[in-house]
Amino acid sequence: MKRIFLCCLMLSFVSVALAAETAPERGRFILHKFAHANGEETYSIERGGGRLTLKSDFLFTDRGTRVPLKTTFTATEALDPLTLKLDGQSSRMSGLNDAMEYLPAKRSITLIRGDKAEEIAAPAGTFLIDGYSPVAMQQMLVRFWLTHGRPASIPAPPAGSISIVPSGTLTIDVAGKKTKLKGYVVSGLIWGGETLWMDEHENLAALVSTDAEFDHFEAVREEYEPALGVFIQTAAQDNLAALAKLAASAKQPVARQLVISNVTLIDGTGKPPVKDATVFVEDGRIAAISTDAKPAIPAGATVIDGTEKFLIPGLWDMHAHYEQVEWGPIYLAAGVTTARDCGNEFDFITTVRDALASGKGIGPGILIAGIVDGSGPMSLGAVVADTPDQAIEVVRRYKAAGALQIKIYSSLKPELVPVIASEAHRLGMTVTGHVPNGMTTAQAVEAGYDQINHIQYPTRDLLHIEHGKPIAPPDFNTGDARRQIALFKQHRTVFDDTIALYENFYHPSWVAYATLEPGVLKVAPQLAEALSSPGVSGGQAAPAKASFDAMLATVRELHRDGLRIVAGTDQNIPGYSLHRELELYVQAGFSPMEAIEAATRVPAEVMGLDKTVGTIEAGKRADLLLLDADPLADIHNTRRIVKTISAGAVYDPAPLWESVGFKP
């Protein structure tokens, strides 16, 4: 009897052990866009028969649009991949319907994408993964790397190869419990780097990345959700440090004394060019400008020969969304020395701004326009205000963080606009943004807006364009249009038009986008397909052209009426689109000099910084752009950059482009 009891007891222990071995692994991640929780991913991993099967259900809602993705992944017990199937979307506009099978004997994978099947070379050590989502696949990627000897690179066709580099240990405190997590920077899966953390059980704790729209994306295992802000700040610091090493070859040692000699000077003030000028820089500031035939060059100064070259002020991008540290080298390579960030994650952008300002990273000077939206299905970001008290608190928080402006987004209640504007103006800040739903451009200006983002709003209201109805030839001489323009002039309203963005959206399909923006041919491979817009075709082409023509006509009219316009891109084609913006200004009737001023002197004036930057004058910060062709003869020549000089630091464009995967 005793023996029978012991046998039964032993069998029960074996049964429990077997059950424990075969119990599925499960997990849940909270998904975020711009640090705002907007969905979740649940996954399970089952083991049996010498293989494991991962199933993931990923879903978030972005500005009212559902983004679902279902994934099935199979692998051997050693995590060598077998198959991967993804069905759904990775963004509002990006379908992801791929099936892959790894064929190790043939050193290839079979890829079925849509109705197209192909076989792609896949060397030993290949892993199957297809973008930033789902999060559980990133967990499997790191586990694969750890169990396969931490290789320097992991082949991941068809995209390329992935590298994983440890970034240190992060200790977080959640509910009074301290937990140590191991950090890693992952490169090659998306454009730029991601940071993720694994716990002691090799479970992914958090991922800070960008989604398929290149917007901030975070995923946090639910028990670590309170530490979201810490993950975002740490990721920014880790990625800045990694990027600074990559881009180090582009930056020459900062010289105490720098001289640009024998150059044609276009100082940004509107004055005619000065030939054979010599610009002296000391400790990052313009010390003097000489037109002497043989100016005295200080002994030991670093000299840049400007013979047959042209010097203009460093450019401003007045509508940036600096969502990855990789934008820093891009901006400098494109000649942008100041970027106004028009809406970002609070923890990320303040961390990046401060790091760059202290020399811990590589990028332009950043000015912050702190974004605020209202609650609702189309809301964007984690900073919302639905009451006057909340609105005032948001303004004060951004002011304390050093923001110069408040940016209002589309879902804010119209009645809160004057509350925000009044508090912002009281604190010495200005107000910019979208025109909230339910308001007109004129009403926004009357309520306190100083600036307007995007030309679509004044175009709509000046020309009384109604959604879905034909657009008549632009007429700005109606009584109502003249009243609105008079109001804008009275309030000295500034327009940040982003016209190049709309050209990308609305150009006809029979016009290759590269003929309008050749920079699209040089972007990093992970961006190429998404950014190369196919254009509008069929029955939508004519309305799209009418929309763009009306917007360009509005830019022309506002400029003709003496209203200030500042150049900004809203991302678009990284770096290059600012130059396209200036080209479109000339197409709209600006002189090349006026177009350059829209990206130099005018932004500095409207941001209240014209005493220190924006033109090439003694005493101002040495933000300069050396060109090898005359931009006044042809505005396209702003693209012909020899050197970018930011606060006296000299950069070569080619290695900057290459550091983030672009062709120079």
C-alpha positions as CSV (number, residue, x, y, z in Angstrom):
1,M,0.0,0.0,0.0
2,K,2.8,2.3,0.9
3,R,4.6,1.5,-2.4
4,I,1.4,2.2,-4.4
5,F,1.0,5.5,-2.6
6,L,4.6,6.5,-3.3
7,C,4.3,5.5,-7.0
8,C,1.1,7.6,-7.3
9,L,2.8,10.5,-5.6
10,M,5.8,10.2,-8.0
11,L,3.5,10.1,-11.0
12,S,1.7,13.2,-9.8
13,F,5.0,15.0,-9.5
14,V,5.9,13.9,-13.1
15,S,2.5,15.1,-14.3
16,V,2.9,18.5,-12.7
17,A,6.5,18.8,-14.1
18,L,5.3,17.9,-17.6
19,A,2.4,20.3,-17.3
20,A,4.8,23.0,-16.2
21,E,7.1,22.3,-19.2
22,T,4.3,22.5,-21.7
23,A,2.4,25.4,-20.3
24,P,2.2,28.2,-22.9
25,E,4.2,31.4,-22.3
26,R,1.9,34.4,-22.3
27,G,2.4,38.1,-22.2
28,R,0.7,41.5,-22.7
29,F,2.2,44.8,-23.9
30,I,0.6,48.2,-23.7
31,L,1.1,50.0,-27.0
32,H,1.7,53.8,-27.2
33,K,1.9,56.4,-29.9
34,F,3.6,59.7,-28.8
35,A,3.6,58.2,-25.2
36,H,-0.2,57.9,-25.3
37,A,-1.6,54.4,-24.6
38,N,-3.7,53.5,-27.6
39,G,-3.8,49.7,-27.8
40,E,-2.3,46.4,-26.7
41,E,-0.6,43.3,-27.9
42,T,-1.1,39.8,-26.4
43,Y,1.0,36.8,-27.4
44,S,1.4,33.2,-26.5
45,I,4.3,30.7,-27.2
46,E,3.5,27.0,-27.2
47,R,6.2,24.3,-27.4
48,G,5.8,20.7,-28.6
49,G,7.0,18.3,-31.2
50,G,10.5,19.9,-31.3
51,R,9.2,23.3,-32.3
52,L,7.6,26.4,-30.8
53,T,4.8,28.4,-32.2
54,L,4.3,32.1,-31.4
55,K,0.9,33.8,-32.0
56,S,0.5,37.5,-31.5
57,D,-2.6,39.7,-31.6
58,F,-1.5,43.4,-32.0
59,L,-4.0,46.3,-32.2
60,F,-3.8,50.0,-31.7
61,T,-6.0,52.9,-32.7
62,D,-4.3,55.9,-34.3
63,R,-6.5,59.1,-34.7
64,G,-9.6,57.1,-35.1
65,T,-8.2,54.4,-37.4
66,R,-7.6,50.8,-36.2
67,V,-4.2,49.2,-36.9
68,P,-4.6,45.5,-36.4
69,L,-1.9,42.8,-37.0
70,K,-2.1,39.1,-36.4
71,T,1.2,37.1,-36.5
72,T,2.2,33.4,-36.4
73,F,5.8,32.4,-36.1
74,T,7.3,28.9,-35.9
75,A,10.8,27.9,-35.0
76,T,12.8,25.0,-33.7
77,E,13.4,24.7,-30.0
78,A,16.8,26.3,-30.6
79,L,14.9,29.3,-32.0
80,D,16.0,28.7,-35.6
81,P,13.2,30.2,-37.7
82,L,10.9,28.1,-39.8
83,T,7.9,30.3,-40.9
84,L,6.5,33.7,-40.4
85,K,3.0,34.9,-41.4
86,L,1.7,38.5,-40.8
87,D,-1.7,39.6,-41.7
88,G,-3.0,43.2,-41.1
89,Q,-1.4,46.6,-40.9
90,S,1.7,48.2,-39.4
91,S,0.2,51.8,-39.6
92,R,-2.9,53.5,-40.8
93,M,-1.6,53.5,-44.4
94,S,0.7,50.4,-44.4
95,G,-0.6,46.9,-45.1
96,L,1.5,44.0,-43.9
97,N,0.4,40.7,-45.5
98,D,3.5,38.6,-45.8
99,A,4.3,35.0,-45.5
100,M,7.9,33.7,-45.2
101,E,9.4,30.2,-45.0
102,Y,13.1,29.6,-44.3
103,L,14.7,26.9,-46.4
104,P,18.1,26.2,-44.7
105,A,19.1,23.5,-47.1
106,K,18.8,25.9,-50.0
107,R,20.1,28.9,-48.0
108,S,17.0,30.9,-49.0
109,I,13.6,32.1,-47.9
110,T,10.3,32.0,-49.9
111,L,8.5,35.3,-49.6
112,I,4.9,35.7,-50.5
113,R,3.9,39.4,-50.5
114,G,0.4,40.1,-51.8
115,D,0.0,38.0,-55.0
116,K,3.8,37.9,-55.7
117,A,6.1,35.0,-54.6
118,E,9.8,35.0,-54.8
119,E,12.8,33.1,-53.4
120,I,15.5,35.3,-51.7
121,A,19.0,34.3,-50.7
122,A,19.3,33.8,-46.9
123,P,22.6,32.8,-45.4
124,A,23.1,30.7,-42.3
125,G,22.1,32.5,-39.2
126,T,19.0,34.2,-40.8
127,F,16.1,35.3,-38.7
128,L,12.6,36.0,-40.0
129,I,11.2,39.4,-39.0
130,D,9.5,42.1,-41.0
131,G,9.5,45.5,-39.3
132,Y,9.0,46.9,-35.8
133,S,5.8,45.0,-35.1
134,P,4.7,42.8,-33.5
135,V,6.6,43.4,-30.3
136,A,6.8,39.7,-29.5
137,M,8.9,39.2,-32.6
138,Q,11.4,41.6,-31.3
139,Q,11.5,39.6,-28.1
140,M,12.2,36.5,-30.2
141,L,14.9,38.3,-32.2
142,V,16.9,39.1,-29.0
143,R,16.4,35.6,-27.6
144,F,17.7,34.3,-31.0
145,W,20.7,36.6,-30.8
146,L,21.5,35.6,-27.2
147,T,21.3,31.9,-27.9
148,H,23.3,32.0,-31.1
149,G,26.5,33.6,-29.6
150,R,25.6,37.3,-29.9
151,P,26.6,37.6,-33.6
152,A,27.8,41.0,-34.9
153,S,25.0,40.9,-37.4
154,I,21.9,38.9,-38.1
155,P,20.7,38.4,-41.8
156,A,17.1,39.4,-42.1
157,P,16.1,39.2,-45.7
158,P,14.5,40.9,-47.6
159,A,15.3,44.1,-45.5
160,G,19.0,43.5,-44.9
161,S,20.8,42.8,-41.7
162,I,20.3,43.6,-38.0
163,S,22.8,44.5,-35.3
164,I,22.2,44.4,-31.6
165,V,24.5,46.2,-29.2
166,P,24.2,46.2,-25.4
167,S,23.5,49.7,-24.0
168,G,23.9,49.0,-20.3
169,T,21.7,48.1,-17.3
170,L,18.7,50.2,-16.3
171,T,17.3,50.0,-12.8
172,I,13.7,50.9,-12.6
173,D,11.4,51.4,-9.6
174,V,7.9,50.2,-10.0
175,A,5.6,50.2,-7.0
176,G,8.6,50.3,-4.7
177,K,10.3,47.3,-6.2
178,K,13.6,47.9,-8.0
179,T,14.3,45.8,-11.1
180,K,17.4,45.6,-13.2
181,L,16.9,45.4,-16.9
182,K,19.5,44.8,-19.7
183,G,19.3,47.4,-22.5
184,Y,20.1,46.8,-26.2
185,V,20.2,49.1,-29.2
186,V,18.8,47.4,-32.3
187,S,19.8,48.7,-35.7
188,G,18.7,47.7,-39.2
189,L,15.1,46.6,-38.5
190,I,13.7,50.1,-38.9
191,W,15.4,53.3,-40.1
192,G,17.8,54.1,-37.3
193,G,18.0,52.6,-33.9
194,E,15.5,51.2,-31.4
195,T,16.2,50.6,-27.7
196,L,14.7,47.7,-25.8
197,W,15.1,46.1,-22.4
198,M,15.0,42.4,-21.3
199,D,14.5,41.2,-17.8
200,E,16.3,38.4,-16.1
201,H,14.0,35.8,-17.7
202,E,14.7,37.1,-21.2
203,N,11.3,38.6,-21.4
204,L,11.1,41.9,-23.3
205,A,10.2,44.6,-20.7
206,A,9.9,47.6,-23.0
207,L,10.6,48.8,-26.6
208,V,11.1,52.4,-27.7
209,S,10.9,52.6,-31.5
210,T,9.1,54.3,-34.4
211,D,6.1,52.9,-36.3
212,A,5.6,52.5,-40.0
213,E,4.6,56.2,-40.2
214,F,8.0,57.1,-38.5
215,D,6.1,58.4,-35.4
216,H,7.1,57.6,-31.9
217,F,6.0,54.1,-30.8
218,E,6.5,52.4,-27.4
219,A,5.5,49.1,-26.1
220,V,5.8,48.2,-22.4
221,R,5.0,45.0,-20.7
222,E,2.1,45.8,-18.5
223,E,3.8,45.5,-15.1
224,Y,6.5,48.0,-16.2
225,E,4.0,50.6,-17.6
226,P,4.6,53.2,-14.8
227,A,8.2,53.5,-16.0
228,L,7.3,54.6,-19.5
229,G,8.9,58.1,-19.2
230,V,12.2,56.6,-17.9
231,F,12.3,54.2,-20.9
232,I,11.8,57.1,-23.3
233,Q,14.5,59.3,-21.7
234,T,17.0,56.5,-21.5
235,A,16.4,55.5,-25.1
236,A,17.0,59.0,-26.3
237,Q,20.3,59.2,-24.4
238,D,21.4,55.7,-25.6
239,N,20.6,56.5,-29.3
240,L,22.3,59.9,-29.2
241,A,25.5,58.3,-27.8
242,A,25.5,55.5,-30.4
243,L,24.8,58.0,-33.2
244,A,27.6,60.4,-32.1
245,K,30.1,57.6,-32.6
246,L,28.8,56.9,-36.1
247,A,28.8,60.5,-37.2
248,A,32.1,61.5,-35.5
249,S,34.1,61.4,-38.8
250,A,31.8,64.2,-40.2
251,K,32.7,66.7,-37.5
252,Q,36.0,68.5,-37.5
253,P,37.5,69.5,-34.2
254,V,36.0,72.8,-33.1
255,A,38.5,75.5,-33.8
256,R,38.8,78.5,-31.5
257,Q,39.3,80.7,-34.5
258,L,37.8,79.9,-37.9
259,V,38.1,81.9,-41.1
260,I,36.1,81.5,-44.3
261,S,38.1,83.5,-46.9
262,N,37.4,85.0,-50.3
263,V,33.8,84.0,-50.3
264,T,30.7,85.6,-51.9
265,L,28.6,86.5,-48.8
266,I,24.8,86.4,-48.9
267,D,24.2,87.5,-45.3
268,G,20.4,87.0,-45.2
269,T,19.5,90.6,-44.5
270,G,18.3,91.2,-48.0
271,K,21.4,93.2,-48.9
272,P,23.1,92.5,-52.2
273,P,25.9,89.8,-52.2
274,V,29.4,90.9,-51.2
275,K,32.2,89.3,-53.2
276,D,35.6,88.4,-51.8
277,A,34.4,88.7,-48.2
278,T,36.2,87.1,-45.3
279,V,34.3,85.9,-42.2
280,F,36.1,85.5,-38.9
281,V,34.6,83.2,-36.3
282,E,35.8,83.0,-32.7
283,D,34.4,80.5,-30.1
284,G,31.3,79.8,-32.2
285,R,30.4,83.4,-32.9
286,I,31.0,85.7,-35.9
287,A,33.7,88.1,-34.7
288,A,34.1,90.2,-37.8
289,I,33.5,90.4,-41.6
290,S,36.1,91.9,-43.8
291,T,36.1,93.0,-47.5
292,D,39.8,93.9,-47.5
293,A,41.8,92.4,-50.3
294,K,44.3,90.9,-47.9
295,P,42.8,90.6,-44.5
296,A,45.0,89.6,-41.6
297,I,44.5,86.0,-40.7
298,P,45.2,85.1,-37.1
299,A,48.1,82.7,-36.6
300,G,46.9,79.2,-35.9
301,A,43.3,79.9,-37.3
302,T,41.6,77.1,-39.2
303,V,41.0,78.5,-42.7
304,I,38.3,77.4,-45.2
305,D,39.0,78.7,-48.7
306,G,35.7,80.2,-50.0
307,T,37.0,81.0,-53.5
308,E,34.2,80.7,-56.1
309,K,31.9,79.6,-53.3
310,F,28.8,81.2,-51.6
311,L,28.1,81.7,-47.9
312,I,24.5,81.9,-46.6
313,P,23.1,81.7,-43.1
314,G,22.3,78.2,-41.7
315,L,18.8,77.2,-42.7
316,W,15.8,76.7,-40.4
317,D,13.2,74.0,-40.6
318,M,10.2,75.6,-38.9
319,H,8.1,72.5,-39.0
320,A,10.1,69.6,-37.7
321,H,9.1,66.5,-35.9
322,Y,12.4,65.3,-34.5
323,E,11.2,61.8,-33.7
324,Q,14.5,60.0,-34.0
325,V,18.0,61.0,-33.1
326,E,18.9,60.1,-36.7
327,W,17.3,63.4,-37.8
328,G,20.3,65.3,-36.3
329,P,22.9,64.3,-38.9
330,I,20.2,64.6,-41.6
331,Y,19.4,68.2,-40.7
332,L,23.1,69.2,-40.6
333,A,23.9,67.4,-43.8
334,A,21.0,69.4,-45.5
335,G,22.3,72.7,-44.0
336,V,19.7,73.0,-41.3
337,T,21.2,74.5,-38.1
338,T,18.0,75.3,-36.3
339,A,14.8,73.1,-36.2
340,R,11.5,74.1,-34.5
341,D,9.9,70.9,-33.2
342,C,6.2,71.3,-33.8
343,G,4.9,68.5,-31.6
344,N,6.7,65.6,-29.9
345,E,6.9,63.5,-26.8
346,F,7.7,65.7,-23.8
347,D,10.3,63.3,-22.3
348,F,12.0,62.6,-25.6
349,I,12.3,66.1,-27.1
350,T,13.5,67.8,-23.9
351,T,16.1,65.1,-23.4
352,V,17.4,65.4,-27.0
353,R,17.3,69.2,-27.0
354,D,19.3,69.4,-23.7
355,A,21.8,66.7,-24.8
356,L,22.5,68.5,-28.1
357,A,22.8,71.9,-26.4
358,S,25.5,70.4,-24.1
359,G,27.4,68.8,-27.0
360,K,26.3,65.2,-26.2
361,G,25.1,64.3,-29.6
362,I,25.0,65.6,-33.1
363,G,22.3,67.8,-34.6
364,P,21.0,71.3,-35.0
365,G,19.7,73.6,-32.3
366,I,16.1,72.6,-31.3
367,L,13.3,75.0,-30.4
368,I,10.2,73.4,-28.8
369,A,6.6,74.2,-29.7
370,G,4.8,72.1,-27.0
371,I,1.8,70.2,-28.4
372,V,-1.6,70.1,-26.7
373,D,-4.7,68.4,-28.0
374,G,-8.1,67.6,-26.6
375,S,-9.6,64.2,-25.8
376,G,-11.4,62.3,-28.5
377,P,-11.1,59.6,-31.1
378,M,-8.7,61.7,-33.2
379,S,-6.6,62.9,-30.4
380,L,-2.8,62.8,-30.8
381,G,-0.3,62.4,-28.0
382,A,-0.3,62.2,-24.2
383,V,-0.7,65.9,-23.5
384,V,-4.4,66.8,-23.5
385,A,-6.5,69.6,-22.0
386,D,-10.3,69.5,-21.7
387,T,-10.9,72.2,-19.1
388,P,-9.5,75.8,-18.6
389,D,-7.5,74.6,-15.6
390,Q,-5.9,71.8,-17.5
391,A,-5.1,74.1,-20.4
392,I,-3.4,76.6,-18.1
393,E,-1.4,73.9,-16.4
394,V,-0.2,72.5,-19.8
395,V,1.1,75.9,-20.8
396,R,2.9,76.4,-17.5
397,R,4.5,72.9,-17.8
398,Y,5.9,73.7,-21.3
399,K,7.1,77.1,-20.2
400,A,9.0,75.5,-17.3
401,A,10.6,73.1,-19.7
402,G,11.8,75.9,-21.9
403,A,9.3,75.7,-24.8
404,L,9.0,79.0,-26.8
405,Q,5.6,78.2,-28.2
406,I,2.4,76.2,-27.7
407,K,1.2,74.2,-30.6
408,I,-2.5,73.5,-30.6
409,Y,-3.7,70.4,-32.4
410,S,-7.0,69.6,-34.1
411,S,-9.2,68.1,-31.3
412,L,-8.8,70.9,-28.8
413,K,-12.1,72.5,-27.8
414,P,-12.4,75.9,-29.6
415,E,-13.4,77.6,-26.3
416,L,-10.0,76.7,-24.8
417,V,-8.0,78.4,-27.5
418,P,-8.2,81.9,-26.0
419,V,-7.5,80.4,-22.5
420,I,-4.2,78.9,-23.9
421,A,-3.3,81.9,-25.9
422,S,-3.9,84.3,-23.0
423,E,-1.7,82.2,-20.6
424,A,1.0,81.7,-23.3
425,H,1.2,85.4,-24.1
426,R,1.3,86.2,-20.4
427,L,4.3,84.0,-20.0
428,G,6.1,85.4,-23.1
429,M,5.3,82.5,-25.4
430,T,3.6,82.5,-28.8
431,V,0.9,80.2,-30.2
432,T,0.9,78.2,-33.4
433,G,-0.8,75.0,-34.6
434,H,-3.6,73.4,-36.6
435,V,-6.9,75.2,-36.8
436,P,-9.1,73.1,-34.4
437,N,-12.2,71.3,-35.6
438,G,-15.1,73.7,-35.6
439,M,-13.0,76.9,-36.1
440,T,-11.9,78.9,-39.1
441,T,-8.5,80.4,-39.6
442,A,-9.8,83.9,-38.9
443,Q,-11.4,82.7,-35.7
444,A,-8.2,81.1,-34.6
445,V,-6.3,84.3,-35.2
446,E,-8.9,86.3,-33.4
447,A,-8.7,83.9,-30.4
448,G,-5.0,84.4,-30.1
449,Y,-3.0,82.4,-32.7
450,D,0.2,84.1,-33.7
451,Q,1.1,81.5,-36.4
452,I,-0.7,78.9,-38.5
453,N,0.6,75.5,-39.4
454,H,-0.1,74.2,-42.9
455,I,-1.4,76.1,-45.9
456,Q,-4.5,73.9,-46.1
457,Y,-6.4,76.0,-43.5
458,P,-6.1,79.5,-45.0
459,T,-6.6,78.0,-48.5
460,R,-9.9,76.3,-47.3
461,D,-11.2,79.5,-45.7
462,L,-10.1,82.2,-48.1
463,L,-11.5,80.2,-51.1
464,H,-14.5,78.6,-49.2
465,I,-13.5,75.1,-50.3
466,E,-15.9,72.4,-49.2
467,H,-14.8,68.8,-48.8
468,G,-15.9,66.7,-51.7
469,K,-17.0,69.7,-53.9
470,P,-15.1,70.9,-57.0
471,I,-12.6,73.7,-56.5
472,A,-13.1,76.8,-58.5
473,P,-10.2,78.8,-59.9
474,P,-8.7,80.7,-57.0
475,D,-10.1,84.2,-56.4
476,F,-8.7,86.2,-53.6
477,N,-10.5,89.5,-54.5
478,T,-13.8,88.6,-52.9
479,G,-14.9,90.8,-50.0
480,D,-14.6,88.0,-47.5
481,A,-11.1,87.0,-48.7
482,R,-10.0,90.6,-48.4
483,R,-11.4,90.9,-44.9
484,Q,-9.6,87.7,-43.8
485,I,-6.3,88.9,-45.3
486,A,-6.7,92.3,-43.6
487,L,-7.2,90.5,-40.3
488,F,-4.0,88.5,-40.8
489,K,-2.1,91.6,-41.6
490,Q,-3.5,93.4,-38.6
491,H,-2.4,90.5,-36.3
492,R,0.9,90.0,-38.2
493,T,0.0,86.3,-38.6
494,V,2.9,84.1,-39.7
495,F,2.2,81.1,-42.0
496,D,4.2,77.8,-41.8
497,D,2.8,76.4,-45.0
498,T,4.6,73.0,-45.6
499,I,3.7,73.3,-49.3
500,A,6.3,70.6,-50.3
501,L,4.4,68.1,-48.2
502,Y,1.2,68.7,-50.2
503,E,3.1,68.4,-53.5
504,N,4.2,64.9,-52.3
505,F,0.6,64.0,-51.5
506,Y,-1.1,65.4,-54.6
507,H,1.3,65.1,-57.5
508,P,-0.1,63.1,-60.4
509,S,1.0,59.5,-60.8
510,W,2.4,60.1,-64.3
511,V,5.0,62.5,-62.8
512,A,7.7,60.5,-61.1
513,Y,8.2,62.1,-57.7
514,A,12.0,61.9,-58.1
515,T,11.7,64.5,-60.8
516,L,10.3,66.9,-58.3
517,E,12.3,65.8,-55.3
518,P,15.5,63.9,-56.4
519,G,16.4,63.4,-52.7
520,V,13.9,60.5,-52.5
521,L,16.4,58.4,-54.5
522,K,19.0,58.8,-51.7
523,V,17.1,57.9,-48.6
524,A,17.9,54.9,-46.4
525,P,16.6,51.6,-47.7
526,Q,14.0,51.2,-44.9
527,L,12.5,54.5,-46.0
528,A,12.6,54.2,-49.7
529,E,9.3,52.4,-50.4
530,A,7.3,54.4,-47.9
531,L,8.6,57.8,-49.0
532,S,8.5,57.3,-52.8
533,S,4.9,58.5,-53.3
534,P,3.2,56.9,-56.3
535,G,1.1,60.0,-56.8
536,V,-2.6,60.3,-57.5
537,S,-4.2,58.6,-60.5
538,G,-7.5,58.0,-62.1
539,G,-10.5,60.2,-61.3
540,Q,-8.8,61.6,-58.2
541,A,-5.9,63.2,-60.2
542,A,-7.7,66.3,-61.4
543,P,-9.2,67.2,-57.9
544,A,-5.8,66.6,-56.3
545,K,-4.1,68.9,-58.8
546,A,-6.8,71.6,-58.2
547,S,-6.2,71.3,-54.4
548,F,-2.4,71.7,-54.8
549,D,-2.8,74.6,-57.3
550,A,-5.1,76.3,-54.8
551,M,-2.6,75.9,-52.0
552,L,0.3,77.2,-54.1
553,A,-1.8,80.1,-55.2
554,T,-2.6,80.9,-51.5
555,V,1.2,80.9,-50.7
556,R,1.6,83.3,-53.6
557,E,-1.2,85.6,-52.4
558,L,-0.1,85.7,-48.8
559,H,3.4,86.6,-49.9
560,R,2.1,89.2,-52.3
561,D,0.2,90.8,-49.4
562,G,3.3,91.1,-47.3
563,L,2.5,88.4,-44.8
564,R,5.4,86.5,-43.4
565,I,5.9,82.9,-44.5
566,V,8.5,80.5,-42.9
567,A,9.9,77.4,-44.4
568,G,9.0,74.0,-42.8
569,T,8.7,70.4,-44.0
570,D,6.7,68.4,-41.5
571,Q,9.2,65.6,-42.1
572,N,8.4,64.5,-45.6
573,I,11.7,63.6,-47.3
574,P,14.2,63.9,-44.5
575,G,16.5,66.9,-45.1
576,Y,15.8,67.4,-48.8
577,S,12.2,68.7,-48.5
578,L,13.3,72.0,-47.0
579,H,15.2,72.7,-50.3
580,R,12.0,71.7,-52.2
581,E,10.1,74.1,-50.1
582,L,12.3,77.0,-51.2
583,E,12.1,75.9,-54.8
584,L,8.3,76.0,-54.6
585,Y,8.4,79.5,-53.0
586,V,10.3,80.7,-56.1
587,Q,7.7,79.0,-58.2
588,A,5.0,80.9,-56.2
589,G,6.6,84.3,-57.0
590,F,9.3,84.8,-54.3
591,S,12.7,86.0,-55.4
592,P,15.5,83.5,-54.6
593,M,16.6,86.0,-51.9
594,E,13.2,86.1,-50.4
595,A,13.0,82.3,-50.4
596,I,16.4,82.1,-48.5
597,E,15.2,84.7,-46.0
598,A,12.1,82.5,-45.4
599,A,14.4,79.9,-44.0
600,T,16.9,82.2,-42.2
601,R,16.1,85.8,-41.2
602,V,12.3,85.6,-41.0
603,P,12.2,82.5,-38.8
604,A,14.7,84.1,-36.4
605,E,12.5,87.2,-36.2
606,V,9.2,85.5,-35.6
607,M,10.8,83.3,-32.9
608,G,12.3,86.4,-31.2
609,L,15.9,85.3,-31.7
610,D,17.0,87.6,-34.5
611,K,19.5,89.4,-32.1
612,T,21.6,86.3,-31.9
613,V,21.0,84.2,-35.1
614,G,19.4,84.1,-38.5
615,T,21.8,86.4,-40.5
616,I,25.6,86.6,-41.0
617,E,26.5,89.6,-38.9
618,A,29.2,90.3,-36.3
619,G,28.2,89.1,-32.8
620,K,25.7,86.4,-34.0
621,R,26.1,82.7,-33.7
622,A,28.2,81.2,-36.5
623,D,25.5,79.1,-38.2
624,L,26.6,79.1,-41.8
625,L,26.2,77.2,-45.0
626,L,28.9,77.1,-47.7
627,L,27.7,76.4,-51.2
628,D,29.6,75.7,-54.4
629,A,27.1,77.5,-56.6
630,D,25.1,80.7,-56.5
631,P,21.6,80.2,-54.9
632,L,20.5,83.6,-56.2
633,A,21.1,82.5,-59.8
634,D,19.2,79.3,-59.2
635,I,17.4,78.4,-55.9
636,H,18.2,74.7,-56.5
637,N,21.8,75.5,-55.6
638,T,20.9,75.6,-51.9
639,R,21.3,71.8,-52.2
640,R,25.0,72.1,-53.3
641,I,26.4,72.1,-49.8
642,V,30.2,72.0,-49.2
643,K,30.2,72.6,-45.5
644,T,27.6,73.1,-42.7
645,I,28.9,75.2,-39.8
646,S,26.8,75.0,-36.7
647,A,27.9,77.3,-33.8
648,G,31.3,77.3,-35.3
649,A,31.6,73.5,-35.6
650,V,32.3,72.4,-39.2
651,Y,30.6,69.4,-40.8
652,D,31.1,67.6,-44.1
653,P,27.7,66.5,-45.5
654,A,28.7,63.1,-47.1
655,P,29.7,61.2,-43.9
656,L,26.6,62.7,-42.1
657,W,24.3,61.2,-44.8
658,E,26.2,57.9,-44.7
659,S,26.0,57.7,-40.9
660,V,22.2,57.2,-41.1
661,G,22.1,55.0,-44.1
662,F,21.5,57.7,-46.8
663,K,23.5,58.0,-50.0
664,P,25.5,61.2,-50.1
